Amino acid sequence: MMRRSDPPLQRRCRYTAALLLAALLAGCGDRTPTPGPGKPRRVLDSTAEVVDTLHLGGSHEQRLLAFLRSRYGAAARLDAPWQDQWDDTDVQALRPVTRQVCARGTVDTDGHLQHLLAVCQALDQAASVEPGRVDLYVLRDGEEHALDKDHPVAGLFGPPGRPLLVIAQRLHGEYGRHGAPGTVQIDRLGPQRHAFRITHDGSGRGHAQRSRTYVAVHNDRLREVALLREHVDNLATPHCDDAPDDCADAAFNVDFTTTVGDSDAVDGYWPLTVRSTGQDCTGPAHAYDHLIFDPRTRTYPVPGDLQREGCGED
């Protein structure tokens, strides 16, 4: 009876209930606290917003340092490691990280001078399975021109200077173990082809391996063009410690040496020759493999038997 004679009251009740529900839902949203001033963001890698062009004054090294500080903060160094922290949400704790420039050089690529820069990031107190990180950059000097005083980066790093262009970048590549990414150097893979060579360790149950990854600069892009072994063995296989005579025939220990050619380039890339020596899971290993760049896949195809992918598998 009451419900029929007083529909406005019913509507008011429903309206009030809807408001209360909306308030409750609003309070149950994302409870992740917003990082306060000085608190690191929840990433191990580059934390600054990507800016494709920076107008920087000073010498070449001063400009590179200013670029690093625009990406990694005021503590960044060009010639030494620096300490930082990151907020690891998996363990809800701040964890220390060490960053450093691990490779840099100026190269001529297709008639343009480019600055190659690698920043290695090692996670301190890491578990054995945790990789390190590598950030790779390709930078180029732009044409110098007057910068309007109202430009958002005018005077940001001192007097406005020649533009520094970010041509390509490949951020937070995961390599290595124990939180360390390994080592980086710059190699030449062709007359106008340069690459970051990342040497990194890996392991499995009783197996150890060391690999090299080539990340090449091509058409203003950074591409992973090859992953090659440098060493592989199973000398730490647990059951071999208990009964070494039972697994002597199955033990393997192979080293690989890679040589870059200097002629017969395909799409600008010279061929690679990989020499294998030692003992693999089928017997003595002594072989040469010649790898030719494939323009279709933009990689050096690497056969599985060269990598010894089947060794150690039951």
LUMMIKE-819540 format. One record per residue: y negated, x, z negated of N, C-alpha, C in turn; residue in one letter. Coordinates in steps of 0.001 Angstrom, whole numbers. Each point is the difference from the previous one (the first is absolute). Layout:
// residues N
n.Y:n.X:n.Z:ca.Y:ca.X:ca.Z:c.Y:c.X:c.Z:r
Y:X:Z:Y:X:Z:Y:X:Z:A .
...
//
This chain:
// residues 314
n.Y:n.X:n.Z:ca.Y:ca.X:ca.Z:c.Y:c.X:c.Z:r
1204:821:0:-1204:-821:0:-1251:853:0:M .
7:1011:-903:-1167:874:-102:-183:821:1268:M .
1146:432:593:-82:838:1194:-617:-759:1163:R .
257:-1311:85:-559:-775:1107:-1493:-250:-199:R .
-441:-219:-1244:-1385:-399:-219:-957:1175:-105:S .
525:1280:-97:-934:1119:-206:356:1196:895:D .
10:-168:1321:299:1148:877:-986:1139:-127:P .
-1318:-216:-271:-898:1156:-153:438:932:-1102:P .
520:-535:-1111:451:873:-1086:1163:868:452:L .
904:-619:772:1141:760:494:-451:1145:899:Q .
-989:-297:872:-489:1062:888:-659:1111:-783:R .
-774:-394:-1069:-657:1038:-803:1031:891:-686:R .
1090:-586:-456:1036:793:-664:647:990:979:C .
292:-537:1219:601:903:991:-951:1134:355:R .
-1281:-321:118:-1011:1021:348:-81:1066:-1091:Y .
-5:-454:-1283:-60:946:-1116:1237:888:-23:T .
1180:-602:244:1236:792:11:-19:1035:1117:A .
-539:-373:1166:-76:942:1122:-887:1188:-343:A .
-1129:-274:-683:-890:1095:-390:688:952:-970:L .
739:-595:-970:700:853:-961:1063:852:684:L .
739:-592:956:1019:754:723:-616:1138:803:L .
-1139:-278:656:-672:1049:783:-442:1140:-893:A .
-508:-347:-1197:-437:1048:-922:1175:856:-442:A .
1154:-660:-272:1169:762:-411:492:919:1103:L .
39:-491:1236:434:825:1124:-941:1169:220:L .
-1296:-229:-155:-957:1092:171:231:1082:-1034:A .
406:-392:-1205:243:986:-1042:1317:708:152:G .
881:-502:901:1310:619:185:59:797:1290:C .
-1117:407:530:-23:755:1249:394:1436:-224:G .
-484:868:880:305:1421:-74:-622:583:-1262:D .
867:433:-909:-491:552:-1254:-169:1514:70:R .
151:597:1187:-191:1439:118:-1434:354:-314:T .
-244:845:-996:-1379:322:-363:-688:774:1101:P .
-1262:-285:184:-789:739:977:-309:1384:-553:T .
308:1084:758:-263:1331:-519:-1471:160:-348:P .
-248:515:-1192:-1374:238:-423:-543:1265:615:G .
-1257:289:-250:-599:1220:548:773:1227:-467:P .
331:865:931:694:1228:-327:1503:-129:-74:G .
534:-1228:11:1453:-182:-49:564:54:1414:K .
1052:818:250:511:146:1371:615:-1282:514:P .
-25:-144:1301:653:-1158:601:1511:189:-58:R .
733:-1089:298:1442:31:-171:693:560:1240:R .
-428:1144:473:637:653:1125:-26:1502:-232:V .
988:669:572:62:1453:-115:-783:672:1113:L .
-260:-735:1063:-497:618:1212:-1524:-71:76:D .
-530:3:1207:-1447:-51:183:-536:-1295:-581:S .
-995:100:-854:-487:-1181:-685:-1325:-489:548:T .
-732:854:706:-1311:-410:482:139:-855:1257:A .
-955:-869:211:-16:-804:1214:-163:916:1206:E .
765:-289:1042:-19:854:1177:-1321:-170:748:V .
-669:1113:250:-1222:15:800:274:873:1214:V .
-154:-551:1187:366:725:1207:-990:1093:365:D .
-1236:-135:-409:-1029:977:350:-846:306:-1229:T .
-110:1287:-311:-858:445:-1092:-1052:944:565:L .
-1225:-146:-444:-1083:879:436:-236:1022:-1098:H .
459:1227:246:33:1019:-1036:-769:1240:444:L .
-762:557:-917:-709:1233:276:750:1188:-572:G .
-542:1195:231:574:1210:-566:947:717:935:G .
671:1033:-529:954:786:769:1280:-797:244:S .
891:589:794:1265:-672:299:783:-288:-1280:H .
90:975:-895:758:-205:-1230:-687:-1003:-922:E .
-1318:22:-39:-716:-985:-812:241:-1417:526:Q .
69:-135:1316:235:-1316:596:1415:-493:-312:R .
979:909:71:1370:-389:-342:108:-395:-1474:L .
-680:748:-867:30:-331:-1418:-643:-1367:-251:L .
-1104:-263:680:-640:-1308:-150:922:-1110:480:A .
741:248:1082:965:-997:477:1071:-254:-1058:F .
540:1077:-578:1031:-165:-1025:-524:-815:-1177:L .
-1211:281:-417:-539:-713:-1158:-310:-1452:319:R .
-258:-281:1277:-185:-1405:378:1305:-771:-86:S .
1125:716:122:1312:-653:-45:645:39:-1388:R .
-151:1135:-694:772:216:-1221:-853:134:-1262:Y .
-1327:-72:139:-841:76:-1182:-598:1371:-219:G .
-865:89:-1002:-793:1200:-227:827:1201:-426:A .
1227:-210:-500:819:1118:-464:686:750:1145:A .
-40:-538:1223:712:606:1123:-508:1409:268:A .
933:888:364:-316:1396:303:550:343:1381:R .
-633:944:655:473:443:1305:956:1182:-133:L .
-166:800:-1045:738:1254:-109:863:98:-1251:D .
208:-1080:-716:804:36:-1221:501:-1407:-312:A .
1103:-97:-767:489:-1331:-403:-975:-668:-967:P .
87:-1327:-75:-764:-729:-1007:881:-1080:-610:W .
-302:-319:-1255:795:-966:-750:-602:-1396:127:Q .
875:-986:-7:-443:-1382:39:1047:-834:-730:D .
-233:-1288:-89:957:-915:-603:111:-1248:863:Q .
1147:-656:-109:149:-1274:686:737:-961:-919:W .
-233:-1266:210:546:-1048:-847:1316:-474:603:D .
1111:448:-572:1329:-356:491:389:-1354:-585:D .
-39:-1028:831:280:-1353:-483:1477:-205:-328:T .
888:870:522:1419:-138:-316:282:292:-1470:D .
-737:960:-553:212:357:-1407:-1204:-355:-862:V .
-1013:-625:630:-1207:-411:-715:-603:1157:-791:Q .
-254:1109:713:-570:1174:-669:-781:826:1006:A .
-973:726:-511:-711:976:813:855:1249:129:L .
148:486:1233:829:1190:224:-835:1059:695:R .
187:1264:-391:-782:1078:606:508:356:1396:P .
-920:349:871:330:417:1348:-866:1202:356:V .
580:922:765:-726:1184:451:-165:-73:1504:T .
-1235:97:457:-295:-27:1430:-535:1361:427:R .
258:342:1273:-577:1220:551:40:-45:1525:Q .
-949:709:610:41:183:1447:1114:986:289:V .
1032:-439:715:1171:852:217:71:545:1422:C .
-880:-427:886:-85:589:1340:-1315:-438:636:A .
-622:915:717:-1180:-371:785:-204:1031:1091:R .
-582:-438:1086:-278:895:1108:-769:-721:1086:G .
-644:775:851:-749:-541:1137:732:374:1282:T .
286:-991:837:791:209:1211:-717:-621:1191:V .
393:436:1186:-521:-553:1248:1044:-953:558:D .
-342:-1277:38:913:-1018:512:-676:-742:1140:T .
544:184:1211:-535:-673:1184:-1502:234:155:D .
-416:1231:-269:-1400:365:189:-919:-360:-1144:G .
531:-526:-1087:-807:-359:-1160:426:839:-1198:H .
-979:535:-724:306:681:-1250:238:-1045:-1079:L .
1155:103:-642:362:-955:-1044:365:761:-1274:Q .
-326:-608:-1125:302:590:-1299:1194:-756:-585:H .
1096:719:-212:1194:-600:-589:-7:290:-1500:L .
272:-1023:-789:-97:109:-1452:1160:-752:-639:L .
703:657:-919:1097:-627:-733:-281:94:-1492:A .
200:-1104:-705:-154:-53:-1452:1346:-375:-603:V .
562:925:-800:1276:-247:-668:-264:-555:-1398:C .
850:-942:-394:-179:-670:-1279:1328:24:-748:Q .
41:762:-1091:1218:164:-788:-112:-811:-1281:A .
1002:-809:-242:43:-807:-1209:609:825:-1124:L .
-767:250:-1046:490:788:-1129:1030:-807:-794:D .
938:706:-627:1008:-634:-856:752:-1098:759:Q .
391:310:1231:655:-997:847:1512:71:-142:A .
660:-1099:294:1456:-16:84:447:730:1255:A .
1264:408:23:484:809:1127:-57:-761:1317:S .
117:-1332:-45:29:-787:1236:-1393:-369:492:V .
-1037:283:-774:-1347:-398:404:-566:992:1009:E .
-471:-482:1158:-611:906:980:-1438:312:-365:P .
-526:1041:622:-1436:235:-39:-646:-730:1157:G .
-1300:216:191:-742:-667:1074:-809:1035:781:R .
-180:-279:1280:-836:848:856:-938:-898:785:V .
-1298:301:-51:-1004:-655:832:-405:969:1105:D .
9:-468:1245:-341:828:1153:-1227:-576:700:L .
-905:895:402:-1235:-432:661:-254:862:1234:Y .
-575:-643:1023:-543:698:1165:-1482:-352:60:V .
-855:1012:-108:-1451:-187:-28:-619:698:1205:L .
-1141:-511:423:-712:607:1137:-1494:-103:-257:R .
-728:1049:394:-1456:-25:-100:-568:-859:1120:D .
-903:-915:-364:-661:-828:989:-1309:622:446:G .
-674:-681:903:-1285:470:482:-1071:-227:-1059:E .
-819:1002:-210:-1046:-118:-1013:-1128:-874:524:E .
-467:-916:-844:-1131:-844:379:-693:-447:-1278:H .
-1202:-479:163:-779:-422:-1157:639:-1234:-635:A .
17:-30:-1333:591:-1105:-730:-1108:-774:-701:L .
-30:-1278:252:-1024:-839:-619:105:74:-1521:D .
-1146:71:-672:3:157:-1452:639:-1182:-706:K .
72:-1152:670:609:-1174:-613:1492:-105:272:D .
575:982:748:1433:-15:277:758:101:-1329:H .
1128:-719:-157:699:-29:-1291:473:1352:-497:P .
207:1000:896:455:1304:-479:-1097:1048:95:V .
-1201:-393:324:-1084:966:120:-226:692:-1339:A .
84:1342:10:-246:779:-1194:1086:-89:-1048:G .
1156:-592:346:1050:-173:-989:543:1332:-489:L .
121:974:886:506:1309:-366:-1032:1072:315:F .
-1234:-248:-310:-1062:942:309:-717:-431:1259:G .
-795:891:572:-754:-349:1206:950:-444:1113:P .
-345:-1063:712:863:-462:1093:247:1111:1004:P .
1232:88:494:349:1051:948:829:-545:1128:G .
763:889:604:834:-353:1138:1118:-944:-440:R .
307:-1036:765:1064:-922:-403:1359:704:-66:P .
797:-364:-967:1389:448:-110:869:-1232:219:L .
723:-9:1112:763:-1172:418:1444:106:-466:L .
528:-1077:-548:1414:-75:-349:740:-525:1224:V .
635:898:738:671:-378:1242:1335:-679:-287:I .
741:535:-967:1311:-576:-339:323:353:-1438:A .
837:-812:-608:458:283:-1355:1382:-612:-184:Q .
776:648:-846:1334:-500:-356:129:197:-1504:R .
-106:-1087:-743:-147:85:-1450:1316:-268:-731:L .
76:586:-1183:1089:-146:-972:1390:69:626:H .
219:1010:856:1352:258:481:863:509:-1139:G .
1196:-542:-151:888:353:-1107:973:1088:433:E .
-62:1138:-702:868:1135:302:415:675:-1309:Y .
1165:659:25:412:828:-1112:624:-778:-1146:G .
87:666:-1138:605:-554:-1206:-650:619:-1222:R .
363:-491:-1167:-635:445:-1249:-1515:-176:58:H .
-477:-967:771:-1431:-254:99:-769:968:860:G .
673:1012:584:-678:1028:802:309:-210:1482:A .
-1019:1:871:241:-296:1418:511:1176:813:P .
17:1202:-553:392:1165:781:-1214:775:468:G .
121:647:1152:-1087:819:540:-412:-514:1370:T .
-1236:319:387:-533:-437:1293:-654:1189:679:V .
227:135:1291:-730:974:803:-235:-593:1383:Q .
-862:641:763:-364:-506:1320:682:856:1059:I .
773:-637:874:722:678:1074:-512:-470:1348:D .
278:794:989:-334:-343:1386:1282:-364:732:R .
66:-1215:538:1185:-475:709:-193:-29:1512:L .
-1172:363:469:-273:-5:1432:-1377:572:249:G .
-369:171:1292:-1307:597:313:-1156:-725:-683:P .
78:-1335:-95:-1052:-792:-638:579:-937:-1060:Q .
1156:352:-541:668:-862:-973:167:762:-1321:R .
-621:-518:-1033:108:602:-1325:620:-1017:-948:H .
655:516:-1039:726:-884:-907:-44:552:-1418:A .
38:-924:-947:255:364:-1386:1514:160:-160:F .
411:1144:-527:1416:186:-310:171:-162:-1516:R .
722:-1038:-408:225:-288:-1412:1431:407:-331:I .
161:973:-884:1318:465:-426:291:-596:-1363:T .
1094:-742:-112:250:-774:-1213:1483:-1:-342:H .
292:-97:-1290:1371:4:-494:513:-1416:-194:D .
1313:-122:42:661:-1260:-294:1362:303:-585:G .
661:-1009:-533:1320:229:-590:766:-1305:-71:S .
1301:136:-101:883:-1120:-251:963:402:-1107:G .
1075:-721:-141:967:324:-1046:768:1262:396:R .
-411:1124:-594:646:1270:302:-510:676:1255:G .
-938:-623:711:-503:559:1247:-1456:433:-172:H .
-356:1050:673:-1392:443:22:-424:171:1448:A .
-1235:-342:294:-491:185:1352:-1496:290:-20:Q .
-411:747:993:-1422:272:214:-289:-326:1464:R .
-1107:-702:238:-319:-461:1348:-1435:356:354:S .
-280:-48:1279:-1378:126:474:-324:-1228:842:R .
-1169:-533:-240:-493:-1137:773:-1257:434:739:T .
-25:-244:1305:-1187:283:806:-786:-1305:191:Y .
-1267:15:-406:-916:-1114:262:-1076:541:921:V .
3:-454:1247:-830:602:1041:-1242:-827:297:A .
-1030:689:481:-1242:-626:449:123:-259:1496:V .
-62:-1268:412:162:-337:1415:-787:-1275:287:H .
-917:105:965:-836:-1150:380:-691:-610:-1211:N .
-583:897:-819:-739:-428:-1191:864:-828:-946:D .
1283:299:-32:923:-644:-928:825:1075:-691:R .
472:-294:-1193:949:860:-693:1363:-669:59:L .
966:705:611:1325:-577:185:1051:959:-536:R .
1025:-555:-638:1139:801:-425:899:209:1217:E .
52:1238:501:698:253:1259:1373:630:-189:V .
305:537:-1188:1327:595:-210:284:134:-1485:A .
1271:-204:-352:509:284:-1341:1231:877:185:L .
-72:1241:-506:1050:984:219:465:579:-1331:L .
1271:320:-82:524:672:-1180:-389:1483:15:R .
-198:535:-1193:-131:1457:-172:1177:558:-793:E .
596:-838:-844:1169:431:-782:730:-1241:-493:H .
1319:97:-92:793:-1070:-602:1256:629:-604:V .
390:-435:-1204:1248:470:-605:508:-1032:-997:D .
1272:178:-399:586:-858:-1034:557:845:-1140:N .
-654:1110:-275:520:953:-981:-60:-532:-1424:L .
-734:-1086:-215:-92:-575:-1345:833:-1261:-139:A .
976:-197:876:859:-1179:-103:734:2:-1335:T .
-106:-1066:-779:556:20:-1360:1487:324:-58:P .
834:-615:866:1437:212:-141:407:1412:373:H .
-848:718:757:311:1383:338:-110:900:-1227:C .
-830:-397:-970:-93:782:-1226:1296:-91:-801:D .
682:-1147:86:1231:-198:-766:1208:636:681:D .
44:-84:1315:1148:538:744:-486:629:1296:A .
-613:1182:-80:-589:600:1204:1004:278:1101:P .
1279:273:-364:999:277:1031:282:-1216:865:D .
-176:-1202:-585:298:-1226:741:-1066:-336:1036:D .
-1191:552:-139:-1054:-395:924:-583:1185:767:C .
700:1144:-35:-533:1172:692:-137:-264:1493:A .
982:-715:564:-59:-268:1436:-1104:-978:356:D .
-433:-829:-961:-1008:-1013:285:-1422:490:-277:A .
-146:1195:-563:-1337:510:-325:-763:326:1283:A .
-1295:-278:-5:-831:378:1145:-1338:529:-494:F .
-558:884:803:-1243:675:-359:-612:514:1305:N .
-984:-727:525:-534:284:1333:-1508:235:-83:V .
-446:1046:679:-1429:271:157:-397:-265:1450:D .
-1261:-437:176:-514:-322:1333:-1308:762:211:F .
-145:566:1180:-1227:691:378:-562:-662:1255:T .
-1258:-431:-60:-632:-693:1127:-1037:898:639:T .
83:129:1324:-937:799:772:-701:-896:1016:T .
-1323:112:78:-785:-772:971:-126:825:1281:V .
302:-634:1150:-118:688:1275:-1444:260:379:G .
-197:611:1164:-1360:283:476:-171:-314:1478:D .
908:-801:560:-101:-389:1416:759:-1305:198:S .
-83:-538:1228:714:-1227:374:-356:-1164:-922:D .
-1280:-184:-242:-444:-1097:-872:247:-1346:674:A .
371:-992:-816:159:-1383:438:-1017:-832:-756:V .
-914:-632:755:-1080:-771:-611:-788:849:-999:D .
-83:1295:313:-769:911:-841:787:661:-1108:G .
1275:-375:-214:806:539:-1088:1036:990:541:Y .
29:1184:-579:1016:976:344:1358:-403:-584:W .
1093:477:593:1326:-279:-572:209:744:-1313:P .
896:-521:-810:386:634:-1259:1438:490:106:L .
278:1157:-584:1363:516:-75:391:124:-1467:T .
1116:-642:-366:469:15:-1384:1320:766:-53:V .
28:1052:-815:1216:789:-188:638:-369:-1330:R .
1296:-323:35:757:-341:-1205:954:1137:-323:S .
23:427:-1271:918:1058:-427:564:-357:-1371:T .
1251:430:-224:624:-237:-1301:1346:-671:158:G .
327:-850:-945:1270:-713:-23:-289:-1474:-163:Q .
371:-812:985:-181:-1441:-162:1336:-640:-330:D .
49:-1330:-11:1196:-681:-479:1151:37:997:C .
-214:552:1189:1089:125:972:406:1444:238:T .
-717:943:-611:330:1406:187:-1243:846:156:G .
177:1242:507:-1155:879:169:-1043:-634:922:P .
-1251:163:-369:-1100:-585:783:-828:1119:595:A .
-71:-7:1322:-876:934:702:-313:-635:1354:H .
-1166:-622:87:-325:-752:1211:-1497:10:232:A .
-367:-251:1274:-1402:-150:390:-165:-1388:616:Y .
-1014:-714:-465:-325:-1304:566:-1415:50:560:D .
-160:-494:1227:-1309:-10:656:-505:-1445:21:H .
-1174:-213:-564:-572:-1338:-114:-1208:-125:919:L .
-1:-1032:838:-1069:-247:958:-764:-1251:-430:I .
-1307:86:21:-830:-1137:-387:215:-1161:967:F .
108:-1211:-565:194:-1209:799:-1305:-796:-1:D .
-716:-47:1139:-1277:-736:26:158:-1489:-261:P .
1173:-548:271:190:-1437:-195:-11:-355:-1482:R .
735:775:-804:45:-255:-1440:-1054:796:-762:T .
-649:955:694:-1001:878:-610:578:783:-1172:R .
1247:425:156:675:798:-1019:901:1027:670:T .
464:964:-794:1102:872:399:1297:-671:-462:Y .
822:-528:894:1271:-597:-433:893:1069:-646:P .
504:-300:-1184:824:946:-756:1376:-625:-204:V .
1057:600:543:1340:-595:-158:464:67:-1448:P .
798:-987:-386:481:-73:-1373:874:1174:-386:G .
805:549:969:865:1106:-369:-801:1266:-280:D .
-1184:138:608:-858:1137:-332:-472:-96:-1444:L .
-285:-1213:-466:-440:-198:-1375:1156:74:-995:Q .
1245:76:502:1207:-12:-854:35:-1270:-840:R .
-305:-1131:649:-71:-1263:-730:1356:-432:-547:E .
1097:399:649:1315:-427:-466:598:871:-1079:G .
-565:1189:-221:568:905:-997:-159:-570:-1411:C .
1077:84:-769:-56:-434:-1378:290:-1469:-198:G .
161:-766:1098:288:-1413:-136:1510:-224:-78:E .
379:-815:-957:1437:-290:-174:484:-943:1089:D .
//
